[in-house]
Amino acid sequence: MKRLSRETLAHLPDNVALPAYDPGLISRGVLHFGPGAFHRAHQASYFDALLARDPRWGITAVSLRSAGTVEALAAQDGYYTLAVLDREPSLRVIGAQRAGIGPGGGATLAQLLGDPQVRLVTSTVTEKGYCLAGDGTLDMNHPDIVADRKGGEPRSFVGWLVQGLAARRWGDVPPFMVLCCDNLSGNGGKLRAATIALARERDPDLAKWIADRVRFPDTMVDSITPASDHAFLAQVAEQLGVEDKAAVQREAFTQWVIGARDLGNGPDLASVGAILTDDVGGYERAKLRILNGLHSSLAYLGLALGLETVADAMAQRDLAGFAERLAHQDIVPVLDPVAGLDHGAYVRAVLTRFRNPAIRHLLSQIAWDGSQKLPYRLLDTVAAAKQAGRPVERLAIPVAAWMVFIARRSDSGEAITDPLAGPLADAARGATPAQLVERLFAFDAIFRPELSHDAAFRGAVTHAVERILANDIPNLLKA
């Protein structure tokens, strides 16, 4: 079967949307590090829409570790398919990726970082790709950073930023803007501080120039993007009539929040749906506490009910009703107002997304790493409710469901995917409900003292644990 390419583009079915511009006429204004599925399904789709009116923002994809995606795109002249999964699915060919640089392409990468035409550097290199320590600052002992401090061709993303900005400073070329698009709280600020810290090791004057001249807005990104497995790629090939080894899929909902009211001479992303704001943190908290908080609640309670996916959980009337009450009556009331964001409307949009039958989001996967997720997704809301003098009984239920999840996994010998898996399993194994709460509340890395020592919250969690272990979940969910 032929591959998707410039040659085969004209022969695709009529129901497949094609780029609304001539990819041969666009400029390479964006350098993106980490061209994985999320970037191609999310940020690249925004630029694809923008290119129809402004040809300056074509993307050069950079992969520092693996050549697979870059090679797949090159074999298809940069084209790939975006499948939007909704009640009425759709296919769209993205043409924004105009070139790629893989491992070994350092000379080309260095040249582009200094090219005035490149005015924006974006990244989805995962949290690990920023070489940060536990406190969010640059880890000077990270092997890649140790190597970059010695000079030579950079090994880290931060190292490449420093080298590119140094070249611009010495060449009297205006600096590029940097947009971190990974799920790090305060991501722009952290990347800015890391870049300045590494630059200071090389040249204090360069560090000052970066601090004065280079913009690192905070961002928040959101869209569920299932993996492109063999079954999906085969389905796309059948629909297109050609093979596409770089195809990606996502839900219809997508959100890109950028902490800059004015992107200067950067791309007009607001014109294609991005949200420009002075309060990225407000949007971030809404996502963490509403979307992610409900996700975790559905995961642990849904698994206790023997359910498999988020859509399955939302099809269970009692559980769906509980999630809706939890959001509207417990989470939203303790969120600070955010200009431009209607929390109630956001809740309704989230619940609609969760009901999407085309997205198969496994509860077991959402349940991973609960010790890392619960403090931000649920316990911050509990603390805010306590401070506001509001009830916490309903909020205690998903926390209890997580404890039961740990207990049942430990008692059955099933694997627990969590950085604290061993200690959690040891604490939960064979415990009575009261012992389970007592022992898990003792994990200071999860429960702050003001919560673990709060008698009312402890009592509410213990009561919920007892009810869940007694399989009395339907009555519990009516809370």
ABEGO torsion letter per residue (X at the ends): XBBBBAAAAAABBAABBBBABBAAABBBABBBBGABAAAAABAAAAAAAAAAABAAABBBBBBAABAAAAAAAAAAGGBBBBBBBBABBBBBBBAABABBBBBGAAAAAAAAAABAABABBBBBAEAAAAGBBAAGBBBAABAAAAAAAAEEBBABAAAAAAAAAAAAAAAGBBBBBBBBABBBBGAAAAAAAAAAAAAAAABAAAAAAAAAABBBBBBBBBBBBBBBBAAAAAAAAAAAGBBBAABBBBBABBBBBBBBABAEABBBAAAAGBBBBABAAAAAAAAAAAAAAAAAAAAAAAAAAGBABAAAAAABAAAAAAAAAAAAAAAAAABBBBBGBBAAAAAAAAAAAAABAABBBBAAAAABGAAAAAAAAAAAAAAAAAAAGBBAAAAAAAAAAAAAAAAAAAAAGBBBBBAAAAAAAAAABGBBAAAAAAAAAABAAABBAAAAABAAAAAAAAAAAAAAAAGAAAAAAAX
